[in-house]
């Protein structure tokens, strides 16, 4: 992941101009990761896995933090 400014799309997949948000848009629209990778061939499957893993970890940590409040 990387953050290029001043884009309004937020974080990008490293080495691309593809916003990470695009992955979540695909998933929200019931598209598969495979479809996403076909549409954006410059993105490696490992990059998608890293984004999903980091997102999961952030959500779980946020949930734990809110439980401790």
N, C-alpha and C positions, 0 to 999 in steps of 0.2 A: 504494500500500500504506500501511497505517497500523497502529499498534499501540494498541489500547484496553485499558486495564487496569481491572479485574482479571479479565478473561475468561480462561478456561482454554484457549480455542481458538487462541490465538496471534494472529498478524497477520491483519488483515481487509482486504478490498478497500475502498479509499477510498470513503467516503460510503455504506457499507453495513454491515450486521452479518454479512456472509457471510465466514466464515473462508477464507483462502487454501487451507488444507488441503482444503477441499471440492473444489477444482479437481483436486487430485492424487488424491483419493478417486474422483472420476468417471473420471479417466483410468485409474486402477488397475483399475477395474471395466469397462474396455473401452468406456466411453462417449466420445462425441466432444465436442470443444470446442463444437460447435454445440448439442448436447444440453444441455451445461452452461449455455450462454448462454440457451437457451430456458427452462430451469428457473429461472435467476436473471436476469431481464430488466433489473435495475438495474445489472448489470455490463456495461461496454462491451468489445467485442472487443479494443480497444487495451489495456485493463487486463490481460486474460488474456495477451496477447502480452508485455506488460512483465514479468509474473510469470514466464512461461516463459523469457524471455530472461535475466532476472536469475538465475534458478535455474540455467540452463545455464552462465552465466558463473561463478557461485560454484562449481559442481561442477568445471568445467575448471580454475579457479584452485586449488582444493583438490587436484586431481590433480597439477598442476604443482608445488605446494608439497611434496607428499609425495614426488615424484620427486627433489626437491632435498635431501631429508633424508639 
